[in-house]
């Protein structure tokens, strides 16, 4: 019983660490930086940032839906 609990704790901690590691990285390609620097490109920079957020949200929603589906299947099995 303790091995299962220990395994679950390790899995949860790994998942938390996996998602928080990406927060510390600040990367931008040289082309985007060159195109968006300066005060005259504020609208373009906002549009690029909105596009990045849009593209970032979709995988998280899909993974969350898959996780919820698996959770419901396991709960129904018990």
Backbone atoms as SQL, in Angstrom:
CREATE TABLE atoms (id INTEGER PRIMARY KEY, chain TEXT, resi INTEGER, resn TEXT, atom TEXT, x REAL, y REAL, z REAL);
INSERT INTO atoms VALUES
  (1, 'A', 1, 'UNK', 'N', 0.819, -1.196, 0.000),
  (2, 'A', 1, 'UNK', 'CA', 0.000, 0.000, 0.000),
  (3, 'A', 1, 'UNK', 'C', 0.863, 1.260, 0.000),
  (4, 'A', 2, 'UNK', 'N', 1.932, 1.261, 0.814),
  (5, 'A', 2, 'UNK', 'CA', 2.778, 2.439, 0.885),
  (6, 'A', 2, 'UNK', 'C', 3.539, 2.673, -0.411),
  (7, 'A', 3, 'UNK', 'N', 3.823, 1.602, -1.146),
  (8, 'A', 3, 'UNK', 'CA', 4.520, 1.776, -2.414),
  (9, 'A', 3, 'UNK', 'C', 3.634, 2.504, -3.418),
  (10, 'A', 4, 'UNK', 'N', 2.347, 2.223, -3.422),
  (11, 'A', 4, 'UNK', 'CA', 1.432, 2.910, -4.322),
  (12, 'A', 4, 'UNK', 'C', 1.308, 4.381, -3.951),
  (13, 'A', 5, 'UNK', 'N', 1.197, 4.668, -2.666),
  (14, 'A', 5, 'UNK', 'CA', 1.086, 6.055, -2.216),
  (15, 'A', 5, 'UNK', 'C', 2.371, 6.797, -2.546),
  (16, 'A', 6, 'UNK', 'N', 3.513, 6.181, -2.296),
  (17, 'A', 6, 'UNK', 'CA', 4.793, 6.802, -2.587),
  (18, 'A', 6, 'UNK', 'C', 4.917, 7.066, -4.086),
  (19, 'A', 7, 'UNK', 'N', 4.487, 6.142, -4.906),
  (20, 'A', 7, 'UNK', 'CA', 4.533, 6.307, -6.356),
  (21, 'A', 7, 'UNK', 'C', 3.618, 7.451, -6.801),
  (22, 'A', 8, 'UNK', 'N', 2.449, 7.557, -6.196),
  (23, 'A', 8, 'UNK', 'CA', 1.531, 8.638, -6.543),
  (24, 'A', 8, 'UNK', 'C', 2.111, 9.995, -6.160),
  (25, 'A', 9, 'UNK', 'N', 2.743, 10.076, -5.002),
  (26, 'A', 9, 'UNK', 'CA', 3.349, 11.333, -4.568),
  (27, 'A', 9, 'UNK', 'C', 4.469, 11.732, -5.517),
  (28, 'A', 10, 'UNK', 'N', 5.290, 10.763, -5.922),
  (29, 'A', 10, 'UNK', 'CA', 6.376, 11.050, -6.860),
  (30, 'A', 10, 'UNK', 'C', 5.828, 11.520, -8.199),
  (31, 'A', 11, 'UNK', 'N', 4.751, 10.912, -8.650),
  (32, 'A', 11, 'UNK', 'CA', 4.153, 11.295, -9.919),
  (33, 'A', 11, 'UNK', 'C', 3.612, 12.719, -9.854),
  (34, 'A', 12, 'UNK', 'N', 2.930, 13.059, -8.776),
  (35, 'A', 12, 'UNK', 'CA', 2.380, 14.404, -8.628),
  (36, 'A', 12, 'UNK', 'C', 3.505, 15.433, -8.550),
  (37, 'A', 13, 'UNK', 'N', 4.543, 15.140, -7.772),
  (38, 'A', 13, 'UNK', 'CA', 5.663, 16.075, -7.661),
  (39, 'A', 13, 'UNK', 'C', 6.372, 16.251, -9.000),
  (40, 'A', 14, 'UNK', 'N', 6.541, 15.168, -9.756),
  (41, 'A', 14, 'UNK', 'CA', 7.150, 15.273, -11.075),
  (42, 'A', 14, 'UNK', 'C', 6.297, 16.152, -11.989),
  (43, 'A', 15, 'UNK', 'N', 4.998, 15.964, -11.950),
  (44, 'A', 15, 'UNK', 'CA', 4.107, 16.770, -12.790),
  (45, 'A', 15, 'UNK', 'C', 4.184, 18.246, -12.444),
  (46, 'A', 16, 'UNK', 'N', 4.209, 18.559, -11.150),
  (47, 'A', 16, 'UNK', 'CA', 4.305, 19.952, -10.723),
  (48, 'A', 16, 'UNK', 'C', 5.625, 20.553, -11.190),
  (49, 'A', 17, 'UNK', 'N', 6.719, 19.837, -10.972),
  (50, 'A', 17, 'UNK', 'CA', 8.037, 20.334, -11.394),
  (51, 'A', 17, 'UNK', 'C', 8.102, 20.486, -12.908),
  (52, 'A', 18, 'UNK', 'N', 7.530, 19.557, -13.630),
  (53, 'A', 18, 'UNK', 'CA', 7.552, 19.604, -15.097),
  (54, 'A', 18, 'UNK', 'C', 6.879, 20.865, -15.621),
  (55, 'A', 19, 'UNK', 'N', 5.751, 21.259, -15.029),
  (56, 'A', 19, 'UNK', 'CA', 5.041, 22.431, -15.508),
  (57, 'A', 19, 'UNK', 'C', 5.693, 23.737, -15.063),
  (58, 'A', 20, 'UNK', 'N', 6.382, 23.747, -13.920),
  (59, 'A', 20, 'UNK', 'CA', 6.985, 24.983, -13.448),
  (60, 'A', 20, 'UNK', 'C', 8.373, 25.238, -14.019),
  (61, 'A', 21, 'UNK', 'N', 8.997, 24.248, -14.599),
  (62, 'A', 21, 'UNK', 'CA', 10.311, 24.465, -15.202),
  (63, 'A', 21, 'UNK', 'C', 10.194, 25.398, -16.398),
  (64, 'A', 22, 'UNK', 'N', 9.160, 25.293, -17.165),
  (65, 'A', 22, 'UNK', 'CA', 8.976, 26.122, -18.348),
  (66, 'A', 22, 'UNK', 'C', 8.725, 27.585, -18.037),
  (67, 'A', 23, 'UNK', 'N', 8.305, 27.899, -16.828),
  (68, 'A', 23, 'UNK', 'CA', 8.003, 29.281, -16.469),
  (69, 'A', 23, 'UNK', 'C', 9.272, 30.135, -16.439),
  (70, 'A', 24, 'UNK', 'N', 10.394, 29.553, -16.054),
  (71, 'A', 24, 'UNK', 'CA', 11.606, 30.343, -15.883),
  (72, 'A', 24, 'UNK', 'C', 12.301, 30.672, -17.190),
  (73, 'A', 25, 'UNK', 'N', 11.904, 30.079, -18.292),
  (74, 'A', 25, 'UNK', 'CA', 12.585, 30.344, -19.562),
  (75, 'A', 25, 'UNK', 'C', 11.955, 31.537, -20.264),
  (76, 'A', 26, 'UNK', 'N', 12.802, 32.438, -20.705),
  (77, 'A', 26, 'UNK', 'CA', 12.368, 33.610, -21.471),
  (78, 'A', 26, 'UNK', 'C', 13.128, 33.601, -22.781),
  (79, 'A', 27, 'UNK', 'N', 12.520, 33.070, -23.802),
  (80, 'A', 27, 'UNK', 'CA', 13.192, 32.960, -25.092),
  (81, 'A', 27, 'UNK', 'C', 12.373, 33.667, -26.150),
  (82, 'A', 28, 'UNK', 'N', 13.081, 34.256, -27.070),
  (83, 'A', 28, 'UNK', 'CA', 12.432, 34.895, -28.199),
  (84, 'A', 28, 'UNK', 'C', 13.393, 34.796, -29.375),
  (85, 'A', 29, 'UNK', 'N', 12.862, 34.450, -30.518),
  (86, 'A', 29, 'UNK', 'CA', 13.748, 34.317, -31.670),
  (87, 'A', 29, 'UNK', 'C', 14.250, 35.692, -32.107),
  (88, 'A', 30, 'UNK', 'N', 15.385, 35.706, -32.763),
  (89, 'A', 30, 'UNK', 'CA', 16.001, 36.967, -33.173),
  (90, 'A', 30, 'UNK', 'C', 15.126, 37.722, -34.166),
  (91, 'A', 31, 'UNK', 'N', 14.426, 37.010, -35.027),
  (92, 'A', 31, 'UNK', 'CA', 13.572, 37.664, -36.017),
  (93, 'A', 31, 'UNK', 'C', 12.395, 38.375, -35.333),
  (94, 'A', 32, 'UNK', 'N', 11.786, 37.731, -34.364),
  (95, 'A', 32, 'UNK', 'CA', 10.665, 38.357, -33.655),
  (96, 'A', 32, 'UNK', 'C', 11.136, 39.574, -32.870),
  (97, 'A', 33, 'UNK', 'N', 12.278, 39.438, -32.224),
  (98, 'A', 33, 'UNK', 'CA', 12.797, 40.559, -31.436),
  (99, 'A', 33, 'UNK', 'C', 13.097, 41.751, -32.337),
  (100, 'A', 34, 'UNK', 'N', 13.713, 41.517, -33.484),
  (101, 'A', 34, 'UNK', 'CA', 14.046, 42.610, -34.397),
  (102, 'A', 34, 'UNK', 'C', 12.789, 43.253, -34.974),
  (103, 'A', 35, 'UNK', 'N', 11.777, 42.455, -35.245),
  (104, 'A', 35, 'UNK', 'CA', 10.551, 42.986, -35.847),
  (105, 'A', 35, 'UNK', 'C', 9.703, 43.761, -34.848),
  (106, 'A', 36, 'UNK', 'N', 9.806, 43.438, -33.574),
  (107, 'A', 36, 'UNK', 'CA', 8.897, 44.027, -32.589),
  (108, 'A', 36, 'UNK', 'C', 9.531, 45.064, -31.689),
  (109, 'A', 37, 'UNK', 'N', 10.816, 45.329, -31.820),
  (110, 'A', 37, 'UNK', 'CA', 11.437, 46.350, -30.972),
  (111, 'A', 37, 'UNK', 'C', 11.086, 47.727, -31.515),
  (112, 'A', 38, 'UNK', 'N', 10.946, 48.639, -30.609),
  (113, 'A', 38, 'UNK', 'CA', 10.611, 50.010, -31.000),
  (114, 'A', 38, 'UNK', 'C', 9.196, 50.354, -30.582),
  (115, 'A', 39, 'UNK', 'N', 8.939, 51.651, -30.490),
  (116, 'A', 39, 'UNK', 'CA', 7.633, 52.133, -30.034),
  (117, 'A', 39, 'UNK', 'C', 6.561, 52.094, -31.111),
  (118, 'A', 40, 'UNK', 'N', 6.953, 52.109, -32.377),
  (119, 'A', 40, 'UNK', 'CA', 5.970, 52.166, -33.451),
  (120, 'A', 40, 'UNK', 'C', 5.283, 50.827, -33.697),
  (121, 'A', 41, 'UNK', 'N', 5.773, 49.752, -33.119),
  (122, 'A', 41, 'UNK', 'CA', 5.217, 48.419, -33.371),
  (123, 'A', 41, 'UNK', 'C', 4.409, 47.881, -32.190),
  (124, 'A', 42, 'UNK', 'N', 3.786, 48.732, -31.400),
  (125, 'A', 42, 'UNK', 'CA', 3.049, 48.276, -30.211),
  (126, 'A', 42, 'UNK', 'C', 1.862, 47.393, -30.578),
  (127, 'A', 43, 'UNK', 'N', 1.125, 47.743, -31.617),
  (128, 'A', 43, 'UNK', 'CA', -0.027, 46.924, -32.026),
  (129, 'A', 43, 'UNK', 'C', 0.428, 45.567, -32.549),
  (130, 'A', 44, 'UNK', 'N', 1.501, 45.578, -33.314),
  (131, 'A', 44, 'UNK', 'CA', 2.028, 44.314, -33.848),
  (132, 'A', 44, 'UNK', 'C', 2.562, 43.430, -32.720),
  (133, 'A', 45, 'UNK', 'N', 3.229, 44.033, -31.749),
  (134, 'A', 45, 'UNK', 'CA', 3.752, 43.270, -30.618),
  (135, 'A', 45, 'UNK', 'C', 2.611, 42.671, -29.794),
  (136, 'A', 46, 'UNK', 'N', 1.552, 43.436, -29.595),
  (137, 'A', 46, 'UNK', 'CA', 0.393, 42.915, -28.855),
  (138, 'A', 46, 'UNK', 'C', -0.252, 41.767, -29.610),
  (139, 'A', 47, 'UNK', 'N', -0.338, 41.871, -30.933),
  (140, 'A', 47, 'UNK', 'CA', -0.931, 40.795, -31.724),
  (141, 'A', 47, 'UNK', 'C', -0.086, 39.524, -31.660),
  (142, 'A', 48, 'UNK', 'N', 1.243, 39.684, -31.709),
  (143, 'A', 48, 'UNK', 'CA', 2.125, 38.513, -31.607),
  (144, 'A', 48, 'UNK', 'C', 1.986, 37.864, -30.233),
  (145, 'A', 49, 'UNK', 'N', 1.916, 38.675, -29.176),
  (146, 'A', 49, 'UNK', 'CA', 1.766, 38.119, -27.829),
  (147, 'A', 49, 'UNK', 'C', 0.427, 37.396, -27.670),
  (148, 'A', 50, 'UNK', 'N', -0.630, 37.952, -28.230),
  (149, 'A', 50, 'UNK', 'CA', -1.934, 37.280, -28.184),
  (150, 'A', 50, 'UNK', 'C', -1.899, 35.951, -28.933),
  (151, 'A', 51, 'UNK', 'N', -1.222, 35.931, -30.066),
  (152, 'A', 51, 'UNK', 'CA', -1.091, 34.689, -30.827),
  (153, 'A', 51, 'UNK', 'C', -0.314, 33.627, -30.078),
  (154, 'A', 52, 'UNK', 'N', 0.729, 34.049, -29.372),
  (155, 'A', 52, 'UNK', 'CA', 1.516, 33.097, -28.582),
  (156, 'A', 52, 'UNK', 'C', 0.672, 32.507, -27.463),
  (157, 'A', 53, 'UNK', 'N', -0.093, 33.352, -26.788),
  (158, 'A', 53, 'UNK', 'CA', -0.958, 32.854, -25.708),
  (159, 'A', 53, 'UNK', 'C', -2.008, 31.898, -26.263),
  (160, 'A', 54, 'UNK', 'N', -2.593, 32.238, -27.391),
  (161, 'A', 54, 'UNK', 'CA', -3.595, 31.375, -28.023),
  (162, 'A', 54, 'UNK', 'C', -2.993, 30.008, -28.361),
  (163, 'A', 55, 'UNK', 'N', -1.806, 30.002, -28.944),
  (164, 'A', 55, 'UNK', 'CA', -1.163, 28.738, -29.299),
  (165, 'A', 55, 'UNK', 'C', -0.728, 27.948, -28.064),
  (166, 'A', 56, 'UNK', 'N', -0.436, 28.633, -26.978),
  (167, 'A', 56, 'UNK', 'CA', -0.001, 27.964, -25.751),
  (168, 'A', 56, 'UNK', 'C', -1.180, 27.321, -25.007),
  (169, 'A', 57, 'UNK', 'N', -2.347, 27.921, -25.085),
  (170, 'A', 57, 'UNK', 'CA', -3.501, 27.439, -24.319),
  (171, 'A', 57, 'UNK', 'C', -4.059, 26.133, -24.889),
  (172, 'A', 58, 'UNK', 'N', -4.067, 25.995, -26.191),
  (173, 'A', 58, 'UNK', 'CA', -4.701, 24.835, -26.830),
  (174, 'A', 58, 'UNK', 'C', -4.125, 23.497, -26.343),
  (175, 'A', 59, 'UNK', 'N', -2.805, 23.304, -26.293),
  (176, 'A', 59, 'UNK', 'CA', -2.299, 22.011, -25.796),
  (177, 'A', 59, 'UNK', 'C', -2.681, 21.737, -24.343),
  (178, 'A', 60, 'UNK', 'N', -2.689, 22.786, -23.508),
  (179, 'A', 60, 'UNK', 'CA', -3.068, 22.581, -22.110),
  (180, 'A', 60, 'UNK', 'C', -4.529, 22.167, -21.983),
  (181, 'A', 61, 'UNK', 'N', -5.396, 22.734, -22.781),
  (182, 'A', 61, 'UNK', 'CA', -6.812, 22.353, -22.755),
  (183, 'A', 61, 'UNK', 'C', -6.979, 20.907, -23.211),
  (184, 'A', 62, 'UNK', 'N', -6.273, 20.524, -24.270),
  (185, 'A', 62, 'UNK', 'CA', -6.373, 19.149, -24.768),
  (186, 'A', 62, 'UNK', 'C', -5.845, 18.141, -23.752),
  (187, 'A', 63, 'UNK', 'N', -4.716, 18.451, -23.123),
  (188, 'A', 63, 'UNK', 'CA', -4.155, 17.539, -22.110),
  (189, 'A', 63, 'UNK', 'C', -5.082, 17.470, -20.903),
  (190, 'A', 64, 'UNK', 'N', -5.651, 18.588, -20.507),
  (191, 'A', 64, 'UNK', 'CA', -6.596, 18.594, -19.389),
  (192, 'A', 64, 'UNK', 'C', -7.839, 17.774, -19.687),
  (193, 'A', 65, 'UNK', 'N', -8.362, 17.903, -20.901),
  (194, 'A', 65, 'UNK', 'CA', -9.540, 17.122, -21.285),
  (195, 'A', 65, 'UNK', 'C', -9.219, 15.633, -21.311),
  (196, 'A', 66, 'UNK', 'N', -8.047, 15.290, -21.819),
  (197, 'A', 66, 'UNK', 'CA', -7.631, 13.883, -21.831),
  (198, 'A', 66, 'UNK', 'C', -7.471, 13.349, -20.408),
  (199, 'A', 67, 'UNK', 'N', -6.868, 14.141, -19.542),
  (200, 'A', 67, 'UNK', 'CA', -6.721, 13.733, -18.141),
  (201, 'A', 67, 'UNK', 'C', -8.065, 13.537, -17.458),
  (202, 'A', 68, 'UNK', 'N', -9.006, 14.441, -17.713),
  (203, 'A', 68, 'UNK', 'CA', -10.337, 14.310, -17.140),
  (204, 'A', 68, 'UNK', 'C', -11.045, 13.065, -17.663),
  (205, 'A', 69, 'UNK', 'N', -10.884, 12.783, -18.946),
  (206, 'A', 69, 'UNK', 'CA', -11.484, 11.586, -19.554),
  (207, 'A', 69, 'UNK', 'C', -10.918, 10.314, -18.914),
  (208, 'A', 70, 'UNK', 'N', -9.619, 10.271, -18.731),
  (209, 'A', 70, 'UNK', 'CA', -8.983, 9.098, -18.096),
  (210, 'A', 70, 'UNK', 'C', -9.446, 8.972, -16.649),
  (211, 'A', 71, 'UNK', 'N', -9.545, 10.101, -15.943),
  (212, 'A', 71, 'UNK', 'CA', -10.022, 10.088, -14.564),
  (213, 'A', 71, 'UNK', 'C', -11.437, 9.529, -14.484),
  (214, 'A', 72, 'UNK', 'N', -12.307, 9.959, -15.397),
  (215, 'A', 72, 'UNK', 'CA', -13.692, 9.458, -15.399),
  (216, 'A', 72, 'UNK', 'C', -13.746, 7.966, -15.709),
  (217, 'A', 73, 'UNK', 'N', -12.883, 7.506, -16.631),
  (218, 'A', 73, 'UNK', 'CA', -12.851, 6.072, -16.958),
  (219, 'A', 73, 'UNK', 'C', -12.419, 5.254, -15.752),
  (220, 'A', 74, 'UNK', 'N', -11.391, 5.707, -15.049),
  (221, 'A', 74, 'UNK', 'CA', -10.915, 4.969, -13.872),
  (222, 'A', 74, 'UNK', 'C', -11.940, 4.990, -12.756),
  (223, 'A', 75, 'UNK', 'N', -12.612, 6.115, -12.578),
  (224, 'A', 75, 'UNK', 'CA', -13.633, 6.204, -11.527),
  (225, 'A', 75, 'UNK', 'C', -14.815, 5.310, -11.840),
  (226, 'A', 76, 'UNK', 'N', -15.182, 5.230, -13.117),
  (227, 'A', 76, 'UNK', 'CA', -16.304, 4.386, -13.510),
  (228, 'A', 76, 'UNK', 'C', -15.945, 2.910, -13.324),
  (229, 'A', 77, 'UNK', 'N', -14.671, 2.577, -13.512),
  (230, 'A', 77, 'UNK', 'CA', -14.219, 1.196, -13.372),
  (231, 'A', 77, 'UNK', 'C', -14.307, 0.719, -11.913),
  (232, 'A', 78, 'UNK', 'N', -14.041, 1.650, -11.001),
  (233, 'A', 78, 'UNK', 'CA', -14.083, 1.286, -9.566),
  (234, 'A', 78, 'UNK', 'C', -15.527, 1.208, -9.144);
